[in-house]
């Protein structure tokens, strides 16, 4: 039994939480499966599974090892089928993007992608923080905003145009701002990457340079969902990608203000780690993402 078989046995035991169940599915004697896992633990030098008379569960090291082992086997299957284009894509994809992009655009279209590739499993992280693609094991990420890591491969998709907006109730209470000078009488919902940071205020481009206007505001948030929710609740003005606000703008639950004073459009980029051979499943997903997102960005120019 080779090392890849040891990995397969370990993964099946980890998934089922049982040596007996794993042996039955693999069509092997329970003793063979147990021995394979023991040899694997000896090779890597750590205990991967906690064993009791009632259950089997992963150790902390085992949980990390499980993810890498699954990726390795997926890559091996991809390698074996790289010259057979009729081979079905298989394996796990781990991707990250903003929660708004995931909820409003990607997830609604995901059933069609998975119907075309039923052998794929997707772990979708919808966060508003900048994940460490390599350290956290992501295959690719969709990043909105300027890039700060030149060790990754960047695939530009377009730009998101920014819109200033507020709720009708807020505007009824405080009036509609007509100029930058009017902002002194208004509140801004402040957005920061990490709570405790200072918000730059109302951001805009005057045609030559990037500028900002400090503004008061009773609430500061660090997630896109909370940002939009605060505006809908009448807590102040927000500056969001038009793509994320278009449903609320069309419904009238948000109203655009100061359209001539908007922030610089934010680039949208697919990022992935430098690899000599990109797995076919990752390339297929990124091509699908590009085909899905790019027309939306162009349509909203």
HELIX and SHEET records of a PDB file:
HELIX    1   1 UNK A    3  UNK A   16  1                                  14    
HELIX    2   2 UNK A   19  UNK A   26  1                                   8    
HELIX    3   3 UNK A   30  UNK A   44  1                                  15    
HELIX    4   4 UNK A   60  UNK A   80  1                                  21    
HELIX    5   5 UNK A   99  UNK A  101  1                                   3    
HELIX    6   6 UNK A  102  UNK A  106  3                                   5    
HELIX    7   7 UNK A  107  UNK A  116  1                                  10    
HELIX    8   8 UNK A  168  UNK A  174  1                                   7    
HELIX    9   9 UNK A  180  UNK A  185  5                                   6    
HELIX   10  10 UNK A  224  UNK A  232  1                                   9    
HELIX   11  11 UNK A  242  UNK A  251  1                                  10    
HELIX   12  12 UNK A  280  UNK A  299  1                                  20    
SHEET    1   A 2 UNK A  49  UNK A  51  0                                        
SHEET    2   A 2 UNK A  56  UNK A  58 -1                                        
SHEET    1   B 5 UNK A 120  UNK A 126  0                                        
SHEET    2   B 5 UNK A  91  UNK A  97  1                                        
SHEET    3   B 5 UNK A 140  UNK A 144  1                                        
SHEET    4   B 5 UNK A 266  UNK A 273 -1                                        
SHEET    5   B 5 UNK A 152  UNK A 160 -1                                        
SHEET    1   C 3 UNK A 238  UNK A 241  0                                        
SHEET    2   C 3 UNK A 162  UNK A 166 -1                                        
SHEET    3   C 3 UNK A 255  UNK A 256 -1                                        
SHEET    1   D 2 UNK A 190  UNK A 191  0                                        
SHEET    2   D 2 UNK A 220  UNK A 221  1                                        
SHEET    1   E 2 UNK A 202  UNK A 205  0                                        
SHEET    2   E 2 UNK A 210  UNK A 213 -1                                        
END                                                                             
